[in-house]
Amino acid sequence: MAVRALLFDFDGLVLDTETPSVVSWQQLYREHGHELPLDRWATLVGTVGAHFDPMAHLEALVGSPLDRTALLERRRLHELTLTEAEDLRPGVADYLAAAAQLGLRKAIVSSSSREWVDEHLRRLERTAGWDAIVTADHDATRAKPRPTLYLEALDVLGVEAAEAIAFEDSPNGVRAARAAGVFCVAVPNAVTRSLGLDEADLVLASLAAVPLTRVLELAEATRR
């Protein structure tokens, strides 16, 4: 089957929201004399409902309760400020333009909320051109690494798994795409580069490094 649809993760793939998030937490930890454990942080990337609670962990390191409300709000504002300075990741705009020229359907498949995705698409002036946006909306039972979101996206687009390519940046996202039977291209960012993405069918340093037409050729070659 020829590829008919491209399925894009959002956080860390379309827009690097992962770096602002981890940087804001690292600053909070360092203010209290500690380092954020990146191995435990990694379990949160690309999903919701993971067991690691960074604030509870920081309180345990400090040895006393902290003013959670004030600290979390300040951290959130720091993260938001950093995120609003981010643009589309390299190559994303080219892939979207190439997909439009080739008549491919395009969807966002994200463990985040629809409100979060829409907010940033508006800021980036990229609300148009998506055939579907499927989000977990804080529901851990639907979030990656479960395949649920990808299966829903395929259903909405009316395509088979073999007719789609997923683009992901995290192990949780890769596992979700692969569990749905979708060819997965991993494009790590600064946060996920060291997490190990070898479960993906293809790993690219950047979408800007390889044209979409070549990725389509590689994906279709694996199905012959």
Secondary structure, 3 states (H helix, E strand, C coil): CCCCEEEECCECCCECCHHHHHHHHHHHHHHCCCCCCHHHHHHHCCCCCCCCCHHHHHHHHHCCCCCHHHHHHHHHHHHHHHHCCCCECCCHHHHHHHHHHHCCEEEEEECCCHHHHHHHHHHCCCCCCCCEEEECCCCCCCCCCCCHHHHHHHHHHCCCHHHEEEEECCHHHHHHHHHCCCEEEECCCCCCCCCCCCCCCEECCCHHHCCHHHHHHHHHHCCC
